[in-house]
Each structure stands twice: as structure tokens, then as C-alpha cells.
């Protein structure tokens, strides 16, 4: 029997008597859905695992940051402890510094007290020496005449022993200090023991316009002087109607604080700047008084220098006295010829020599000054001009005419305000002393002041050509042919002792003779200790045994 036909549209069918549900075929839509579900499940699982890992790292970072923060806090605490310790150490150092400062001030006060006591002792010695000298009859060449306690009566004494004496007379004025009197005494007994030396003068702090300057001048005072003379120097000169080419140059060159700090005694140096001019003025007043009271003549030469200056007086006598005198006599030379052409004229010609001349570059200013440490030499005729009264009236002639000409409008560019202190009948030396005593602050170096009065008041004759003395030098040499080029510079009047001894870019001639470079052939030397003076003196004395006294 045939089985019944299947119902095609039905959901069920029988197989082997069993009623079965027919499976529907899988289509693409179902496949996609299944794939999506599977993929989503995989992604969820993957991202779940990844998130756990990231969160784990984050937790580790937080923990690490916490540890780092703890370490930073610990370091800050350590630094704070170190800072506190350093503050304590700094506080201790401040206390130590305060104590050291107090000790220093105490030691300084003690030292100043000792210096003052020594100054008083030296003054007493000075007075004793002068009293001893004046109480003796006759001449004692070993004595140092202290300018502050000397008068014109001391000039009456002169060594009568014509056999051992030179027919020439040379006086010496040393600018020293009460603290270094031994140097001046050594000078008097060594190089100044030459038979031509008449009197040996010493100027100290007591000859300053302000004798207590060296004791009272403080560093604050020095700073104030530098401020007025250096930083506002042009205003200083303008207020005195003296702002010009010369004072502008001085303003630029005035000592600055850093340079002064390097000196052992800045206050002593500052106070000494007036001493050179004041002492020269005082000595020349003594000369004038001695002439009026006792008819005592001026020396043939006056040499002024520091207490560490060395001068070979045998060379000075030969070069500036004996030889010129013989040459003029042998050639019957007239005074005008001697004045205008003779390189080394006689004492009767007004001439001032610088042992070492300092010259500024000509393109800056036409000016020369002496280097005081190498000495300044004044002939007898130049001393006459320094002490001659001047009136600057219509009857003036010769020297007075040229001296007063400096105050005419033509030369206004070269004034330093000195006319304010001049009165008719004053000499140039009187004016110098009055000027330095009243100018405060003193905005000049001592060498500038000496050079100014010598050059601009006709104290010395004009420089003469000297190039012919140096045939081995080129005509354009700025040192050896300088004098030949100065014919039209009216105030070129300071001469170089031993022609060519000058500082202009380089040191030449005697300007090289300092410290151990000094020898028996040198005319002048600078920076000489007592030992070096004695050494050179013995060498020279061995050459001229009869020309030096036995004072050592």
C-alpha cells in the first residue's frame, strides 16, 4: 500500500512513522547577525581585558606619583634643614666679622695714636736739631734744616774752608714726611754731601697749608675731593672762570679712587699735593728775607725733589755751572746769544730744568710738566724772577711784562683761576703760596702746579733747539726734536735736564733711572731707598774723593 502523499506546504512530515519538523535553510541575513553577535562578544571581551590592564597601570602610576611626592617632600625638608644650618653659620660669620672689624678699628686707632706720638716726637727732634744748629757758631753741613721751624737767620752760616769748598752754591729742598725723616737725612749725608751744596731743607706735613691734613683727612673726604675734581671737574673750573683746554685735560687726568686705593697712604698722597708748591713759596720768602736782612745772595741753583730722589751733584756742577761759565768766557758770548741759543746756559740765565720732563701728545694739548720725583732745578736767575714783585701796571717791562701778559684775553684759555688771589706787589712765588692755600679742593697734582707757573709766567726762558745734539736721531723723532718744533708755542719753557730725558709714549734718558737702574753715571734717579742712595754715593765718591764731605 502506498504511503500517503506529503503535504508540501506543511511544517511537519513523517519519517519512518515519526512525525518530524522540517529544518529551514540558513540565509545571509542570519549569518550576518550571528557574525555580528560573535564579533561584538569578542570585542567586548578584548576591551574588557585591555581596560583592566590600563586601570592597573593607572593605579601603579598613582602609587608611583604618591611615592615621588613623598620623596619631594622629604627633599624639601632636607633643604630646609640645610638652609637653617647655613643661616646659623652665616650668623656666626657675621658675629666673627663684627668682632674682627672691632679688633681692626681698635688696632687702627692704636696705630694712629702711635703715629701721632711719633709725629710729636719727630717734631720735638726737629726743634732740638734746629736749636742745636742755631746755637752753634759756624757751619754744620750734616744738619737738615726743617722748613717749618727755620727762619732766614740760618742762611748766615757758610763753611769758611775755601780749600774743601766749591766756589758754587747749590741748595736742596726735599719734600718729605715726618714719618720718613731718615730718608732726608740719608740724602744730606750721601749725594748732598757734595762740596757745592750749601743748605739742605726738608719740608714735611707741618709745612702744608693744613698741617693736620694727614691726621684728619678720611677716605670719605678723599672721595669727596675726587668727586669735585674728577666727576664734576669741569663744573669746578667753570665756577672759577677757568674752564679751558688746560683744565679740561687736568680734569681727565686727575687721580681716581681706584688708583688711590692702591696706595699705602692715600690721605698722605692727597695732602702732599699742596706741599710742593707751598714749601717752594715758603723757602723763597725766606731767601727774600735773608737778602733784605743779611744781604745773603741766592744760591746758584736750587734743586727740589722727593725724599727718594738721587742727584749727582758733581754732574750738575760740571754741566750747569763750570762748563757754561767757561764757554761763555772763552767765546765772549753775549747775554742774548746765551739766552737764545746756548743749550746749557750759565746760572745768570733764567732756566728751569726737569730731571725728567713729561709731555702730553701735541694733538691733545701743548703742555709739559716735571716729574717731581726726578728733581726740578732752578737757576739763580729763575729764582730772581720768582721772588720779584709784580704790579702789572703801564710801567712794566721785560720779565714783568710777559708775566702779566698771561692775564690778558689772548691767554684766557690757559688760566687756572689764580688771578683771583693776586694783589699788586705780590711775587709769583707769593701768588703760588696764596693760591694753593685757598683753593679747596685742590684739583691739581703738585707737578702740574709747578709746571704751570714755570711755563706760563715767564719764569724760565723759552726752550731752544737741541736737535743738533742728536745726529743719530731722525728729524721726526718726537722726543729729541721736540724743542726744535716749539718756536711758536710761547709757554714752552720747561727744559729737560740731559736733553732727551722725557716721557712721551716711552721713557727716555734719565726717566729710565729708577730703583736699581740708578748708577754712578746717572744725573738724577727716582725711587731710591736709603741703601741704594748709599751704594751709588760710594761709587761716585770713589771717582771724586775730594768733592764729597765725609758725613756718613
C-alpha positions as CSV (number, residue, x, y, z in Angstrom):
1,X,0.0,0.0,0.0
2,X,1.4,3.4,-1.0
3,X,2.1,6.0,1.7
4,X,0.0,9.0,1.7
5,X,1.5,11.9,-0.1
6,X,3.4,14.6,1.8
7,X,1.9,18.0,2.3
8,X,4.4,20.3,0.8
9,X,3.3,23.4,2.5
10,X,3.1,21.8,5.9
11,X,5.5,22.2,8.7
12,X,5.7,18.6,9.7
13,X,6.4,15.3,7.9
14,X,6.8,11.8,8.9
15,X,9.8,9.7,8.5
16,X,9.6,6.1,9.4
17,X,6.5,6.7,11.3
18,X,7.9,9.5,13.3
19,X,6.5,13.0,13.0
20,X,9.4,15.4,12.2
21,X,9.8,19.3,12.0
22,X,11.5,20.3,8.8
23,X,14.7,22.5,9.1
24,X,14.6,25.8,7.3
25,X,17.7,26.7,5.3
26,X,20.2,29.4,6.7
27,X,20.1,32.6,4.7
28,X,22.7,35.5,4.5
29,X,20.8,37.7,6.9
30,X,21.0,35.1,9.7
31,X,24.7,34.6,9.0
32,X,25.4,38.3,9.3
33,X,23.5,38.6,12.6
34,X,25.4,35.6,14.0
35,X,28.7,37.1,12.9
36,X,27.9,40.5,14.4
37,X,26.9,38.9,17.8
38,X,30.1,36.9,17.8
39,X,32.3,39.8,16.8
40,X,30.7,42.1,19.4
41,X,31.3,39.5,22.1
42,X,34.9,39.2,21.1
43,X,35.4,42.9,21.1
44,X,33.7,43.3,24.5
45,X,35.9,40.6,26.0
46,X,39.1,42.2,24.4
47,X,38.3,45.7,25.6
48,X,37.4,44.4,29.0
49,X,40.8,42.8,29.3
50,X,42.5,45.9,27.9
51,X,40.7,48.2,30.4
52,X,41.7,46.1,33.3
53,X,45.3,46.3,32.2
54,X,45.1,50.1,31.7
55,X,43.5,50.6,35.0
56,X,46.1,48.5,36.6
57,X,48.9,50.7,35.1
58,X,47.0,53.8,36.2
59,X,46.8,52.6,39.7
60,X,50.5,51.8,39.6
61,X,51.2,55.4,38.3
62,X,49.1,56.9,41.1
63,X,51.1,54.9,43.6
64,X,54.4,55.9,41.9
65,X,53.3,59.6,41.9
66,X,52.4,59.3,45.6
67,X,55.9,57.9,46.3
68,X,57.5,60.6,44.2
69,X,55.6,63.3,46.0
70,X,56.7,61.8,49.3
71,X,60.3,61.9,48.1
72,X,60.0,65.5,47.0
73,X,58.5,66.5,50.4
74,X,61.4,64.7,52.0
75,X,63.9,66.6,49.9
76,X,62.3,69.9,50.6
77,X,62.5,69.1,54.3
78,X,66.2,68.3,53.9
79,X,66.8,71.6,52.0
80,X,65.0,73.5,54.7
81,X,67.2,71.9,57.3
82,X,70.3,72.8,55.3
83,X,69.1,76.3,54.8
84,X,68.5,76.7,58.5
85,X,72.0,75.4,59.2
86,X,73.6,77.8,56.7
87,X,71.7,80.7,58.3
88,X,73.1,79.7,61.6
89,X,76.6,79.5,60.1
90,X,76.1,82.9,58.4
91,X,75.0,84.4,61.6
92,X,78.2,83.1,63.3
93,X,80.3,84.5,60.4
94,X,78.6,87.9,60.9
95,X,79.5,87.8,64.5
96,X,83.1,86.9,63.7
97,X,83.3,89.7,61.1
98,X,81.9,92.1,63.6
99,X,84.4,91.1,66.1
100,X,87.3,91.3,63.6
101,X,86.1,94.8,62.5
102,X,86.1,95.9,66.1
103,X,89.6,94.5,66.5
104,X,90.7,96.1,63.3
105,X,89.3,99.5,64.3
106,X,91.0,99.2,67.7
107,X,94.3,98.3,66.1
108,X,93.9,101.1,63.6
109,X,93.2,103.6,66.4
110,X,96.3,102.3,68.3
111,X,98.4,102.6,65.2
112,X,97.2,106.1,64.5
113,X,97.9,107.0,68.1
114,X,101.4,105.7,67.8
115,X,101.9,107.6,64.6
116,X,100.7,110.8,66.2
117,X,103.0,110.2,69.1
118,X,105.9,109.5,66.7
119,X,105.0,112.7,64.9
120,X,105.2,114.7,68.1
121,X,108.5,113.0,68.9
122,X,109.8,113.8,65.4
123,X,108.7,117.4,65.8
124,X,110.5,117.6,69.1
125,X,113.6,116.2,67.5
126,X,113.2,118.7,64.7
127,X,113.1,121.6,67.2
128,X,116.0,120.2,69.1
129,X,118.1,119.9,65.9
130,X,117.2,123.4,64.9
131,X,118.0,124.8,68.4
132,X,121.3,122.9,68.4
133,X,122.1,124.2,64.9
134,X,121.3,127.8,65.7
135,X,123.2,127.7,69.0
136,X,126.4,126.6,67.3
137,X,128.7,129.1,65.7
138,X,129.8,128.1,62.3
139,X,128.5,125.8,59.5
140,X,127.4,122.2,60.0
141,X,126.8,120.6,56.6
142,X,125.3,117.5,58.2
143,X,122.3,119.4,59.5
144,X,118.9,119.1,57.9
145,X,117.0,122.4,58.1
146,X,113.4,121.8,58.8
147,X,111.5,124.4,56.9
148,X,108.5,124.8,59.3
149,X,110.8,125.9,62.2
150,X,113.6,127.7,60.2
151,X,114.0,131.4,59.6
152,X,116.3,133.4,57.4
153,X,119.0,133.6,60.1
154,X,120.2,130.1,59.3
155,X,121.4,131.3,55.9
156,X,124.1,133.4,57.6
157,X,126.2,130.4,58.2
158,X,128.6,129.2,55.4
159,X,131.6,126.9,55.5
160,X,134.6,129.1,55.6
161,X,137.0,126.4,54.5
162,X,137.7,127.5,51.0
163,X,140.1,124.6,50.3
164,X,137.4,122.0,50.5
165,X,134.5,124.1,49.2
166,X,133.3,124.7,45.7
167,X,133.0,128.3,44.6
168,X,129.5,127.4,43.6
169,X,126.5,127.1,45.8
170,X,123.6,124.7,45.4
171,X,120.7,124.4,47.9
172,X,118.5,121.4,48.2
173,X,114.8,121.4,49.1
174,X,113.4,117.9,49.8
175,X,109.7,117.3,50.0
176,X,109.3,114.5,52.6
177,X,107.3,113.4,55.6
178,X,107.6,113.3,59.4
179,X,107.4,109.5,59.0
180,X,110.4,109.2,56.7
181,X,112.9,111.7,58.1
182,X,115.6,109.1,57.8
183,X,115.5,109.3,54.0
184,X,116.1,113.0,54.0
185,X,119.0,112.6,56.5
186,X,120.5,110.0,54.2
187,X,120.2,112.3,51.2
188,X,122.0,115.0,53.2
189,X,124.9,112.7,54.1
190,X,125.3,111.0,50.8
191,X,124.7,112.7,47.4
192,X,124.0,116.1,49.0
193,X,127.4,116.0,50.9
194,X,129.0,117.4,47.7
195,X,131.1,120.5,48.5
196,X,128.9,122.7,46.3
197,X,125.9,122.1,48.5
198,X,125.1,125.0,50.8
199,X,121.9,124.2,52.7
200,X,119.7,121.2,52.8
201,X,116.0,121.9,53.6
202,X,113.2,119.5,54.4
203,X,109.5,120.2,54.1
204,X,107.0,117.9,55.9
205,X,103.4,117.8,56.8
206,X,103.9,120.8,59.1
207,X,104.6,122.9,56.0
208,X,101.2,122.1,54.4
209,X,98.6,124.9,54.3
210,X,96.6,122.5,56.6
211,X,99.3,120.9,58.8
212,X,96.8,118.5,60.3
213,X,95.6,117.3,56.9
214,X,97.4,114.0,57.2
215,X,95.7,113.2,60.5
216,X,92.2,114.4,59.8
217,X,91.6,113.5,56.1
218,X,89.3,110.5,55.9
219,X,88.5,108.2,52.9
220,X,85.1,109.9,52.7
221,X,87.0,113.3,52.3
222,X,89.1,111.7,49.6
223,X,86.0,110.5,47.8
224,X,84.5,114.0,48.0
225,X,87.7,115.5,46.5
226,X,87.7,113.0,43.7
227,X,84.0,113.8,43.1
228,X,84.6,117.5,42.8
229,X,87.8,117.3,40.8
230,X,87.2,114.2,38.7
231,X,83.5,113.6,38.3
232,X,82.4,117.2,38.3
233,X,85.7,118.7,37.5
234,X,84.6,120.9,34.6
235,X,82.0,122.5,36.8
236,X,84.7,123.1,39.5
237,X,86.8,125.0,37.0
238,X,83.8,126.7,35.4
239,X,82.8,128.2,38.7
240,X,86.3,129.8,38.9
241,X,86.0,131.1,35.3
242,X,88.8,128.7,34.3
243,X,87.2,126.1,32.1
244,X,89.6,125.8,29.2
245,X,91.8,123.4,27.3
246,X,94.3,123.0,30.1
247,X,91.9,122.5,33.0
248,X,89.8,120.1,30.8
249,X,92.9,118.0,30.4
250,X,93.6,118.1,34.1
251,X,90.0,117.1,34.9
252,X,90.5,114.0,32.7
253,X,93.8,113.0,34.3
254,X,93.0,113.8,38.0
255,X,93.6,110.8,40.3
256,X,90.7,108.4,40.5
257,X,89.6,106.5,43.6
258,X,90.7,103.0,42.3
259,X,94.2,104.3,41.7
260,X,94.3,106.0,45.2
261,X,93.1,102.8,46.9
262,X,96.3,101.0,45.7
263,X,98.5,103.5,47.6
264,X,99.7,102.7,51.1
265,X,98.7,106.1,52.3
266,X,96.0,107.7,50.1
267,X,95.4,110.6,52.6
268,X,99.2,111.3,52.8
269,X,99.4,111.5,49.0
270,X,96.4,113.8,48.7
271,X,97.7,116.1,51.4
272,X,101.2,116.2,49.8
273,X,100.0,117.7,46.6
274,X,99.9,121.2,48.1
275,X,103.2,120.7,49.9
276,X,105.5,121.1,46.9
277,X,104.1,124.5,45.9
278,X,103.6,125.7,49.5
279,X,107.2,124.7,50.5
280,X,108.8,126.3,47.5
281,X,106.8,129.5,48.2
282,X,107.9,129.5,51.9
283,X,111.5,128.9,51.1
284,X,111.6,131.7,48.5
285,X,110.1,134.0,51.1
286,X,113.0,133.0,53.4
287,X,115.5,133.8,50.7
288,X,114.0,137.2,50.1
289,X,114.0,138.0,53.8
290,X,117.7,136.8,54.1
291,X,118.7,139.1,51.3
292,X,116.9,142.1,52.8
293,X,118.1,141.5,56.4
294,X,121.5,140.0,55.9
295,X,122.4,140.7,52.3
296,X,122.7,137.0,51.6
297,X,122.6,136.1,48.0
298,X,120.5,133.4,46.3
299,X,122.1,130.0,45.6
300,X,123.5,129.4,42.1
301,X,120.9,126.6,41.8
302,X,118.1,125.3,43.9
303,X,117.2,121.6,43.5
304,X,113.8,120.4,44.6
305,X,112.7,116.8,44.8
306,X,111.2,113.9,46.7
307,X,112.9,112.3,49.7
308,X,113.6,109.3,47.4
309,X,115.3,111.4,44.8
310,X,119.0,111.0,44.0
311,X,121.0,113.7,42.3
312,X,124.6,113.5,41.1
313,X,125.8,117.0,42.2
314,X,129.2,116.5,40.5
315,X,127.4,116.2,37.1
316,X,125.1,119.2,38.0
317,X,128.1,121.4,38.9
318,X,130.0,120.4,35.8
319,X,127.1,120.6,33.3
320,X,125.2,123.6,34.6
321,X,127.9,125.7,36.3
322,X,131.6,125.1,35.4
323,X,131.3,124.3,31.7
324,X,128.8,127.1,30.7
325,X,130.8,129.7,32.6
326,X,134.0,128.6,30.8
327,X,132.3,128.5,27.4
328,X,130.8,132.0,27.7
329,X,134.1,133.4,28.9
330,X,136.1,131.7,26.1
331,X,133.8,132.8,23.3
332,X,132.9,136.2,24.6
333,X,129.2,135.2,24.1
334,X,126.7,138.0,24.7
335,X,123.8,137.5,27.1
336,X,121.3,137.4,24.2
337,X,123.3,134.7,22.5
338,X,123.4,132.8,25.7
339,X,119.7,133.2,26.4
340,X,118.5,132.3,22.9
341,X,121.0,129.6,21.7
342,X,123.0,128.1,24.5
343,X,121.6,124.7,25.4
344,X,123.2,124.7,28.9
345,X,123.5,128.4,29.8
346,X,125.1,129.9,33.0
347,X,123.3,130.5,36.3
348,X,122.6,134.0,35.1
349,X,120.1,132.8,32.5
350,X,116.6,132.1,33.9
351,X,116.1,128.4,33.2
352,X,114.2,125.7,34.9
353,X,115.1,122.0,34.3
354,X,113.1,118.9,34.9
355,X,115.1,115.9,35.8
356,X,112.5,114.0,33.8
357,X,110.1,116.0,31.6
358,X,106.6,114.7,30.9
359,X,105.0,115.9,27.7
360,X,101.4,115.4,26.6
361,X,100.7,114.4,23.0
362,X,100.7,117.6,20.9
363,X,97.3,116.8,19.2
364,X,95.7,116.9,22.7
365,X,97.5,119.9,24.3
366,X,100.8,121.7,24.1
367,X,101.9,121.3,27.7
368,X,104.9,120.0,29.7
369,X,105.3,119.2,33.4
370,X,108.2,118.0,35.5
371,X,108.2,114.5,37.0
372,X,108.9,115.8,40.5
373,X,110.4,112.5,41.7
374,X,113.4,113.1,39.4
375,X,114.0,116.6,40.7
376,X,113.4,120.2,39.4
377,X,116.4,122.5,39.1
378,X,116.0,126.3,39.3
379,X,118.9,128.6,38.2
380,X,119.7,131.7,40.2
381,X,118.1,133.9,37.6
382,X,114.9,132.0,37.6
383,X,114.7,132.3,41.4
384,X,115.2,136.1,40.9
385,X,112.1,136.1,38.8
386,X,110.1,134.0,41.2
387,X,110.7,136.5,44.1
388,X,110.4,139.7,42.1
389,X,107.3,141.8,43.0
390,X,105.0,142.4,40.0
391,X,102.4,145.2,39.6
392,X,101.1,144.7,36.1
393,X,100.8,148.4,35.5
394,X,101.7,150.5,32.5
395,X,105.3,150.8,33.5
396,X,106.0,147.1,33.5
397,X,108.9,145.9,31.3
398,X,110.9,142.8,30.5
399,X,110.0,139.8,32.7
400,X,107.1,141.6,34.4
401,X,105.6,142.5,31.0
402,X,105.5,138.8,29.9
403,X,104.3,137.6,33.3
404,X,101.4,140.0,33.4
405,X,100.6,139.3,29.7
406,X,99.3,135.9,30.8
407,X,96.3,137.6,32.3
408,X,95.3,139.3,29.0
409,X,92.3,138.0,27.0
410,X,94.7,136.5,24.5
411,X,95.8,133.9,27.0
412,X,92.4,133.3,28.7
413,X,92.5,129.7,27.5
414,X,95.4,129.0,29.9
415,X,94.2,130.3,33.2
416,X,93.6,128.2,36.3
417,X,91.9,131.0,38.3
418,X,95.0,132.2,40.1
419,X,94.4,135.9,39.3
420,X,91.6,136.0,41.9
421,X,94.2,135.7,44.6
422,X,96.8,138.1,43.2
423,X,97.4,141.6,44.6
424,X,99.7,144.2,43.1
425,X,103.2,143.9,44.6
426,X,103.0,140.1,45.0
427,X,105.7,138.0,43.5
428,X,104.9,134.8,41.6
429,X,106.2,132.7,44.5
430,X,103.8,134.6,46.8
431,X,100.9,134.0,44.4
432,X,101.8,130.3,44.3
433,X,101.6,130.0,48.1
434,X,98.4,132.0,48.3
435,X,96.8,130.0,45.5
436,X,97.4,126.6,47.0
437,X,96.4,127.8,50.5
438,X,93.0,129.0,49.3
439,X,92.0,126.6,46.5
440,X,89.8,123.9,48.1
441,X,89.6,121.3,47.0
442,X,92.9,121.3,45.3
443,X,92.2,119.8,41.9
444,X,95.8,119.7,40.7
445,X,98.7,117.3,41.1
446,X,101.8,119.0,42.5
447,X,103.8,118.6,39.3
448,X,101.0,120.3,37.3
449,X,101.1,123.3,39.5
450,X,104.9,123.7,39.4
451,X,104.9,123.3,35.6
452,X,102.0,125.8,35.2
453,X,103.7,128.6,37.0
454,X,107.1,128.0,35.4
455,X,105.7,127.7,31.8
456,X,103.1,130.5,31.9
457,X,104.7,133.2,33.9
458,X,108.0,133.5,32.1
459,X,110.0,132.1,35.0
460,X,112.2,130.1,32.6
461,X,113.4,131.1,29.2
462,X,111.9,129.5,26.1
463,X,113.2,126.1,25.1
464,X,116.0,126.3,22.5
465,X,116.6,123.9,19.5
466,X,118.5,120.8,20.6
467,X,118.1,118.5,17.6
468,X,121.7,119.1,16.6
469,X,122.9,117.3,19.7
470,X,121.5,114.1,18.4
471,X,122.8,113.5,14.9
472,X,121.9,109.8,15.2
473,X,118.2,110.6,15.6
474,X,115.7,111.1,12.9
475,X,114.4,114.6,12.4
476,X,110.8,113.4,13.0
477,X,111.7,111.9,16.4
478,X,109.0,113.4,18.7
479,X,111.3,113.4,21.7
480,X,114.7,114.6,20.6
481,X,113.4,117.2,18.2
482,X,110.5,118.5,20.3
483,X,112.3,121.7,21.3
484,X,113.0,122.5,17.6
485,X,109.3,122.4,16.9
486,X,108.2,124.7,19.8
487,X,109.3,128.1,18.4
488,X,105.7,129.4,18.1
489,X,104.5,127.9,21.4
490,X,105.0,130.8,23.8
491,X,104.7,128.8,27.0
492,X,107.1,126.0,26.1
493,X,109.6,126.9,28.8
494,X,110.4,123.8,30.8
495,X,113.7,122.3,29.8
496,X,114.7,118.6,30.1
497,X,117.9,118.1,32.1
498,X,120.1,116.0,29.9
499,X,118.3,116.7,26.7
500,X,116.0,113.8,25.7
501,X,115.2,112.8,29.3
502,X,111.5,112.8,28.7
503,X,108.3,110.7,29.0
504,X,106.4,110.8,25.7
505,X,104.9,107.4,24.8
506,X,108.1,105.9,26.2
507,X,110.7,106.7,28.9
508,X,114.0,108.1,27.6
509,X,117.2,109.3,29.2
510,X,117.1,109.8,32.9
511,X,113.5,108.9,33.0
512,X,114.7,105.3,32.9
513,X,116.8,105.7,36.0
514,X,114.7,104.4,38.9
515,X,115.2,101.9,41.6
516,X,118.2,99.6,40.9
517,X,118.7,101.1,37.5
518,X,120.5,104.1,39.1
519,X,124.3,104.2,38.7
520,X,127.3,106.5,39.0
521,X,126.8,107.9,35.5
522,X,123.2,109.0,36.2
523,X,122.5,112.7,36.7
524,X,119.2,112.0,38.6
525,X,117.3,108.9,39.8
526,X,114.0,108.2,41.4
527,X,112.6,105.7,43.9
528,X,115.8,105.3,45.8
529,X,115.9,103.6,49.1
530,X,118.4,104.7,51.7
531,X,120.5,101.6,50.8
532,X,120.5,102.4,47.1
533,X,121.5,106.0,47.8
534,X,124.4,105.0,49.9
535,X,125.5,102.4,47.3
536,X,125.5,104.9,44.4
537,X,127.1,107.6,46.6
538,X,130.0,105.4,47.4
539,X,130.6,104.7,43.7
540,X,130.6,108.4,42.8
541,X,132.7,109.4,45.8
542,X,135.3,106.8,44.7
543,X,135.5,108.7,41.4
544,X,135.7,112.2,43.0
545,X,137.0,111.6,46.6
546,X,137.8,115.3,47.2
547,X,134.4,116.6,46.1
548,X,132.3,115.0,48.8
549,X,132.4,115.6,52.6
550,X,132.7,112.7,55.0
551,X,129.3,112.7,56.7
552,X,128.4,109.1,56.8
